[in-house]
């Protein structure tokens, strides 16, 4: 019964046109939703990259400070006497 009703309805030109327009609208809506999801994904990736760059900058500063530290107690005493800190 439902099959014959759908076939009878689709035999009319206005029904085929309405179905085509509905499918086109559905395609556009799905495309826009996909663009939104991709934008969110891109935003999360950019935030992750920014956090990674910040962590790398902090680590570089720590390594730079560690490379300038006194090697032993004698170097520490020499720097303290010279006012290097």
N, C-alpha and C positions, 0 to 999 in steps of 0.2 A: 504494500500500500504506500509506504513512504517513498519507495523507489519510483513508482509511477508518478507520484506527486512532484518529486524533484525533477524528473525527466519532463513532465508536462510544463512545469514552471520554467525550466531552462530552454524550452522551445520558443519562448517569447523573446523578441529582440531586446526589449527594455530590461528583461531579467538578466540577459547575458551582459548587457552594458553595465548594469548595476553590480553584477558579480565582478566584472573586470575592474571597475572603479574601486570596489571594496578590496580586491586583492592588491591594487596599486597603493591604496591608502595603508594597508597592512604592511606592505613592503617598506614604505617610507617611514612608518612608525618604528618598525624593527631596526631600520638603518639608523634612525636618530637615537634609539636606546643603545645601540651598539656604540655609537660615537660617544655617548655619555659615559659608558662603562670604560671605554678606552681612555678617555680623558681622566677619569679617576685613577686608572692604573698608571698613567703617565705621571700624574701628580704624586702618587705614592713612590714611584721610582725616583723622581726628582728629590723628594724629601729624604729617601734612603741615601742617595748620592751625597746630598748636603751633609747629612750626619756622618757619613764615611769620611768626607773631606775634612770636617771639623775634628774628628778623632785622629786623622793622620797628621793634621797640623799640631795638635797637642802632643802627639808622640814625637814628632820632629823636634819640638821645643824641649821635650824631656831628654832626647838623645843629645841635642846640642848642649844642654846644661851638663849632662853627664860627661861629655867629652872635655869640658872646661874645668872639671872638678880636680882638686889636688890628688896626686897619685898615692901619696902616703902621708904620714904624720909630719915628716920633715917639710914637705911641700906646703902642708897646711900651716905650719908654724911660720914659714917664710912669708906666705901670703898674708897671714895675720899681722906680722911685724911690719910688712910693707904697706899695710892698709889696703889690700887688694879686694877686700869684700865690701 
